[in-house]
Amino acid sequence: MQLRQQCLHRWRKIVFSEDQILEEFTPQIRRDIVTYVNKDSLTKISFLNDLLAEAERPDQPDLLPLAKEFAIGLATRLLPSVTAKGDDLCSAADEGGDMYIIMLGSCTVMSTTRRTLDTLEGAGSVNELEMLSECMAQECLTEHENDFLVEHLPREFAHLELADFLPLHHTKTYRADNEVETLVLNKVYFREAVDRTNDKDGFSILRFALLRIFVEMLGALSDRDKKIIVHKTVAKKQANEARMQKIKQKTVDTSMAARARGNGSSSRLVESPLAARNAQLRNLGGVASQEMCGLLEQMKAVNSSIESQATELREFMRAVGLEPPPVMSHVSESEQNRDKFVRGGNASGGRG
């Protein structure tokens, strides 16, 4: 009555937003409403029915409260969805994925070769086993749970690696015959709901019960579906190995190319200083030769000027009746030294 009065007081219109309405209530009332609305939908999930039935057993006293809380948690996570006519709810090319509860409409069930197998009317779920396999991957299980799974796998799957086997490959395609209304249970939400039941050591009574149900559902698959799963798992393993081999080869090629570039750079680094030093010496030799030639030219001009002034002085002394001093041989010695210096400079330039 309180809920009805609140609705009548707050909303006086015809079109409503379901999410907006639920946000107006407290978390507990919102939880109760969603659980009540979706309780009939939960009965269409076969593994959840098996879980609740197992929890009712006298030897499972701790499982019952966990299973009931888990079911309520799933009810609050169901989201409405619509699939248009001709679209696929699930494709045989996928693996794992979300689960769909069909509320209205019908789907054509097709094989991997697109051959029609069956028609699924508006009552039932799609992709249960594949979504359940999302929680059975090695990183999600404890060591004890993983050992149990390896030991109890159906013999058709016993030779397969779990890393390639899970998440489970699809064996059918579900195509909408008309507009199909569904409730979607996201695989991430499902895994979170399971993980919340872990104890401090990471073990979950509920997940172990789901693990036993998962193994039973694998055993109940048809021979055709088992063969398809084995074929796809082997193909996945081969593709992974080929991809890893390609990555390794690319790594080796990159490493060899880098090593080759490094060797070439090292040889160039060794040669470059020597070549630079030689070029530097040659440049210095050329510069030194040019500078020496300039100095010699200046010395020659100075000597010429001195000789000219000395000649003028001697003529002046003769004109006034004085005897000029004898000509010294220092000019000849200077020229000799100059010639020696030039030869030495040219020899140094040639060595440079």
C-alpha positions as CSV (number, residue, x, y, z in Angstrom):
1,M,0.0,0.0,0.0
2,Q,2.8,2.4,0.9
3,L,4.5,1.7,-2.4
4,R,1.3,2.3,-4.4
5,Q,0.6,5.5,-2.6
6,Q,4.1,6.7,-3.3
7,C,3.8,5.9,-7.0
8,L,0.4,7.7,-7.2
9,H,1.8,10.7,-5.4
10,R,5.0,11.1,-7.4
11,W,4.0,10.1,-11.0
12,R,0.9,11.4,-12.6
13,K,1.7,10.6,-16.3
14,I,1.4,7.7,-18.7
15,V,5.0,7.1,-20.0
16,F,7.5,6.1,-17.3
17,S,11.3,5.4,-17.2
18,E,11.8,2.2,-15.3
19,D,15.3,3.1,-14.1
20,Q,14.1,6.5,-13.0
21,I,11.3,5.0,-11.0
22,L,13.6,2.5,-9.3
23,E,16.1,5.2,-8.4
24,E,13.4,7.0,-6.3
25,F,13.3,4.0,-3.8
26,T,15.7,2.8,-1.2
27,P,18.1,0.0,-2.1
28,Q,16.1,-2.6,-0.2
29,I,12.8,-1.7,-1.8
30,R,14.4,-1.5,-5.2
31,R,15.9,-5.0,-4.6
32,D,12.6,-6.4,-3.6
33,I,10.8,-4.9,-6.6
34,V,13.4,-6.3,-9.1
35,T,13.4,-9.7,-7.5
36,Y,9.6,-9.9,-7.6
37,V,9.4,-8.8,-11.2
38,N,12.1,-11.2,-12.4
39,K,11.4,-14.2,-10.2
40,D,9.6,-16.0,-13.0
41,S,12.4,-15.3,-15.4
42,L,14.9,-17.0,-13.2
43,T,13.1,-20.3,-13.5
44,K,14.1,-20.4,-17.1
45,I,17.8,-20.7,-16.2
46,S,18.5,-24.4,-16.0
47,F,21.8,-24.2,-14.1
48,L,20.2,-21.9,-11.5
49,N,17.4,-24.4,-11.0
50,D,20.0,-27.2,-10.5
51,L,21.9,-25.1,-8.1
52,L,18.8,-24.4,-5.9
53,A,17.8,-28.0,-6.0
54,E,21.3,-29.1,-4.9
55,A,21.2,-26.5,-2.1
56,E,18.0,-28.1,-0.7
57,R,19.9,-31.3,0.0
58,P,20.4,-32.0,3.7
59,D,24.1,-32.5,3.3
60,Q,24.5,-28.9,1.9
61,P,23.4,-26.7,4.8
62,D,25.9,-23.9,4.0
63,L,25.0,-23.7,0.3
64,L,21.3,-22.8,0.6
65,P,21.7,-19.2,1.9
66,L,24.4,-18.6,-0.6
67,A,22.4,-19.9,-3.5
68,K,19.3,-17.8,-2.6
69,E,21.4,-14.7,-2.3
70,F,23.1,-15.5,-5.6
71,A,19.8,-15.9,-7.3
72,I,18.6,-12.5,-6.0
73,G,21.8,-10.9,-7.1
74,L,21.3,-12.3,-10.6
75,A,17.7,-11.0,-10.7
76,T,19.0,-7.4,-10.0
77,R,21.5,-7.7,-12.9
78,L,19.1,-8.7,-15.6
79,L,18.7,-6.0,-18.3
80,P,16.0,-5.8,-20.9
81,S,17.1,-6.0,-24.6
82,V,15.5,-6.2,-28.0
83,T,16.9,-8.0,-31.0
84,A,15.6,-7.0,-34.4
85,K,14.3,-9.5,-36.9
86,G,17.2,-11.2,-38.9
87,D,19.9,-10.3,-36.3
88,D,21.8,-12.9,-34.3
89,L,21.5,-13.2,-30.5
90,C,24.5,-15.5,-30.5
91,S,26.7,-16.6,-33.4
92,A,28.5,-20.0,-33.8
93,A,31.7,-18.1,-34.5
94,D,31.8,-16.7,-30.9
95,E,33.0,-18.1,-27.6
96,G,31.7,-17.4,-24.1
97,G,29.6,-14.3,-23.9
98,D,26.4,-13.2,-22.2
99,M,23.3,-15.2,-21.5
100,Y,19.8,-14.3,-22.9
101,I,16.4,-15.2,-21.5
102,I,13.8,-15.0,-24.2
103,M,10.6,-13.3,-23.0
104,L,8.8,-12.7,-26.3
105,G,9.4,-13.8,-29.9
106,S,11.2,-16.7,-31.4
107,C,14.6,-17.7,-32.8
108,T,15.8,-20.1,-35.5
109,V,18.5,-22.4,-34.2
110,M,21.1,-23.0,-37.0
111,S,24.3,-25.1,-37.2
112,T,27.8,-23.9,-38.0
113,T,26.9,-24.5,-41.6
114,R,23.7,-22.4,-41.4
115,R,21.5,-25.4,-41.5
116,T,18.2,-25.0,-39.6
117,L,18.1,-27.3,-36.6
118,D,15.2,-26.1,-34.5
119,T,13.0,-23.1,-33.5
120,L,13.1,-21.7,-30.0
121,E,9.9,-20.0,-28.9
122,G,9.5,-17.4,-26.2
123,A,10.4,-19.5,-23.2
124,G,13.9,-20.5,-22.4
125,S,17.4,-19.3,-22.2
126,V,20.3,-19.1,-24.7
127,N,24.0,-19.4,-24.1
128,E,23.8,-20.7,-20.5
129,L,26.7,-23.2,-20.7
130,E,29.0,-20.8,-22.6
131,M,28.5,-18.0,-20.0
132,L,29.0,-20.5,-17.2
133,S,32.3,-21.4,-18.8
134,E,33.5,-17.8,-18.3
135,C,33.8,-18.6,-14.5
136,M,35.6,-21.9,-15.1
137,A,38.8,-20.5,-16.6
138,Q,42.0,-21.3,-14.8
139,E,42.5,-17.8,-13.4
140,C,39.0,-18.0,-11.7
141,L,39.5,-21.3,-10.0
142,T,41.5,-22.4,-7.0
143,E,44.0,-25.2,-7.4
144,H,41.5,-27.8,-5.9
145,E,38.7,-26.6,-8.2
146,N,41.1,-26.7,-11.2
147,D,42.2,-30.3,-10.4
148,F,38.5,-31.3,-10.0
149,L,37.7,-29.9,-13.4
150,V,40.6,-31.6,-15.2
151,E,39.8,-35.0,-13.5
152,H,36.0,-34.9,-14.3
153,L,36.0,-33.5,-17.8
154,P,34.1,-35.8,-20.3
155,R,36.5,-38.1,-22.0
156,E,36.0,-36.3,-25.4
157,F,37.6,-33.2,-23.9
158,A,40.2,-34.9,-21.6
159,H,43.1,-34.3,-24.1
160,L,42.4,-30.6,-24.5
161,E,44.2,-27.8,-22.7
162,L,41.9,-25.8,-20.5
163,A,43.4,-22.5,-21.7
164,D,42.2,-23.4,-25.3
165,F,39.0,-25.1,-24.2
166,L,37.7,-22.2,-22.0
167,P,35.7,-20.1,-22.5
168,L,33.6,-22.6,-24.4
169,H,33.1,-22.3,-28.1
170,H,29.5,-21.8,-29.5
171,T,28.0,-24.7,-31.5
172,K,24.9,-22.9,-32.8
173,T,23.6,-19.6,-34.1
174,Y,20.4,-18.1,-32.8
175,R,18.7,-15.8,-35.3
176,A,15.7,-13.8,-34.5
177,D,12.6,-14.7,-36.6
178,N,10.9,-11.5,-35.5
179,E,11.5,-8.8,-32.9
180,V,12.7,-10.7,-29.9
181,E,12.5,-9.3,-26.3
182,T,15.1,-10.7,-23.9
183,L,16.6,-10.2,-20.5
184,V,20.4,-10.2,-20.7
185,L,22.8,-11.4,-18.0
186,N,26.2,-9.9,-18.6
187,K,29.1,-12.3,-18.1
188,V,31.1,-9.7,-16.1
189,Y,28.2,-9.3,-13.7
190,F,27.8,-13.0,-13.4
191,R,31.5,-13.5,-12.5
192,E,31.3,-10.7,-10.0
193,A,28.3,-12.3,-8.3
194,V,30.1,-15.6,-8.1
195,D,33.3,-14.1,-6.7
196,R,31.4,-12.3,-4.0
197,T,30.7,-15.7,-2.4
198,N,34.5,-16.4,-1.9
199,D,35.8,-17.0,1.6
200,K,39.1,-15.5,2.8
201,D,41.1,-18.3,1.1
202,G,39.4,-17.7,-2.3
203,F,37.3,-20.8,-2.1
204,S,33.6,-20.7,-2.8
205,I,31.1,-23.4,-2.0
206,L,28.7,-22.0,-4.6
207,R,31.4,-21.9,-7.3
208,F,32.3,-25.5,-6.6
209,A,28.6,-26.5,-6.9
210,L,28.4,-24.6,-10.2
211,L,31.6,-26.4,-11.3
212,R,29.9,-29.8,-10.7
213,I,26.8,-28.6,-12.6
214,F,29.1,-27.3,-15.5
215,V,30.8,-30.7,-15.8
216,E,27.4,-32.5,-15.9
217,M,26.1,-30.1,-18.6
218,L,29.2,-30.8,-20.7
219,G,28.6,-34.5,-20.4
220,A,24.9,-34.0,-21.5
221,L,26.0,-32.3,-24.8
222,S,25.2,-34.2,-28.0
223,D,28.0,-36.0,-29.9
224,R,27.7,-33.4,-32.7
225,D,28.2,-30.5,-30.3
226,K,31.2,-32.2,-28.6
227,K,32.9,-32.8,-32.0
228,I,32.4,-29.1,-32.9
229,I,33.9,-27.9,-29.6
230,V,36.9,-30.2,-30.0
231,H,37.4,-29.1,-33.6
232,K,37.2,-25.4,-32.7
233,T,39.5,-25.9,-29.7
234,V,42.2,-27.6,-31.7
235,A,41.9,-24.9,-34.4
236,K,42.3,-22.3,-31.7
237,K,45.4,-23.9,-30.3
238,Q,47.0,-24.2,-33.8
239,A,46.2,-20.6,-34.5
240,N,47.7,-19.5,-31.1
241,E,50.8,-21.6,-31.8
242,A,51.2,-20.1,-35.3
243,R,50.7,-16.6,-33.9
244,M,53.3,-17.2,-31.2
245,Q,55.8,-18.6,-33.8
246,K,55.3,-15.6,-35.9
247,I,55.9,-13.3,-33.0
248,K,59.1,-15.2,-32.1
249,Q,60.3,-15.0,-35.6
250,K,59.6,-11.3,-35.8
251,T,61.5,-10.8,-32.5
252,V,64.5,-12.8,-33.8
253,D,64.5,-10.8,-37.1
254,T,64.3,-7.5,-35.2
255,S,67.1,-8.5,-32.9
256,M,69.3,-9.6,-35.9
257,A,68.6,-6.3,-37.7
258,A,69.4,-4.3,-34.6
259,R,72.7,-6.3,-34.1
260,A,73.6,-5.7,-37.8
261,R,72.9,-2.0,-37.4
262,G,74.9,-1.9,-34.2
263,N,78.0,-3.6,-35.9
264,G,77.8,-1.2,-38.8
265,S,77.6,1.8,-36.4
266,S,80.6,0.5,-34.4
267,S,82.8,0.1,-37.4
268,R,81.8,3.6,-38.6
269,L,82.5,4.9,-35.1
270,V,86.0,3.3,-35.2
271,E,86.8,4.7,-38.6
272,S,85.2,8.1,-38.1
273,P,87.7,9.4,-35.5
274,L,90.7,8.3,-37.6
275,A,89.3,9.9,-40.7
276,A,88.4,13.1,-38.8
277,R,91.9,13.3,-37.3
278,N,93.5,12.9,-40.7
279,A,91.3,15.5,-42.2
280,Q,92.0,17.8,-39.4
281,L,95.8,17.3,-39.8
282,R,95.5,18.0,-43.5
283,N,93.5,21.1,-42.9
284,L,96.0,22.3,-40.2
285,G,98.9,21.5,-42.6
286,G,97.3,23.5,-45.4
287,V,96.5,26.4,-43.0
288,A,100.1,26.3,-41.6
289,S,101.5,26.4,-45.2
290,Q,99.4,29.4,-46.1
291,E,100.4,31.2,-42.9
292,M,104.1,30.5,-43.5
293,C,103.8,31.7,-47.1
294,G,102.2,34.9,-45.9
295,L,105.0,35.5,-43.3
296,L,107.7,34.9,-45.9
297,E,106.1,37.4,-48.2
298,Q,106.1,39.9,-45.4
299,M,109.7,39.2,-44.6
300,K,110.7,39.5,-48.3
301,A,109.0,42.9,-48.5
302,V,110.8,44.1,-45.3
303,N,114.1,42.9,-46.6
304,S,113.5,44.7,-49.9
305,S,112.6,47.9,-48.1
306,I,115.8,47.6,-45.9
307,E,118.0,47.0,-48.9
308,S,116.4,50.0,-50.7
309,Q,117.0,52.3,-47.8
310,A,120.6,51.0,-47.4
311,T,121.3,51.7,-51.1
312,E,120.0,55.3,-50.7
313,L,122.1,55.8,-47.6
314,R,125.3,54.6,-49.3
315,E,124.6,57.0,-52.3
316,F,124.0,59.9,-49.9
317,M,127.3,59.2,-48.0
318,R,129.2,59.1,-51.3
319,A,127.6,62.4,-52.4
320,V,128.9,64.1,-49.2
321,G,132.3,62.6,-49.4
322,L,131.9,59.9,-46.9
323,E,132.9,56.3,-47.3
324,P,129.9,54.0,-47.0
325,P,130.4,50.9,-44.9
326,P,130.9,47.6,-46.7
327,V,127.9,45.5,-47.7
328,M,127.1,42.8,-45.0
329,S,126.3,39.3,-46.0
330,H,123.4,38.9,-43.6
331,V,120.9,39.3,-46.5
332,S,122.3,36.2,-48.2
333,E,122.2,34.3,-44.9
334,S,118.6,35.5,-44.4
335,E,117.7,34.2,-47.8
336,Q,119.3,30.9,-47.1
337,N,117.4,30.6,-43.9
338,R,114.3,31.5,-45.6
339,D,114.8,28.8,-48.3
340,K,115.5,26.2,-45.6
341,F,112.3,27.3,-43.7
342,V,110.2,27.1,-46.9
343,R,111.5,23.6,-47.7
344,G,110.8,22.5,-44.1
345,G,107.3,23.9,-44.3
346,N,106.5,22.2,-47.6
347,A,107.8,18.9,-46.2
348,S,105.5,19.3,-43.1
349,G,102.5,20.1,-45.3
350,G,103.1,17.0,-47.4
351,R,103.3,14.8,-44.3
352,G,100.1,16.3,-43.0
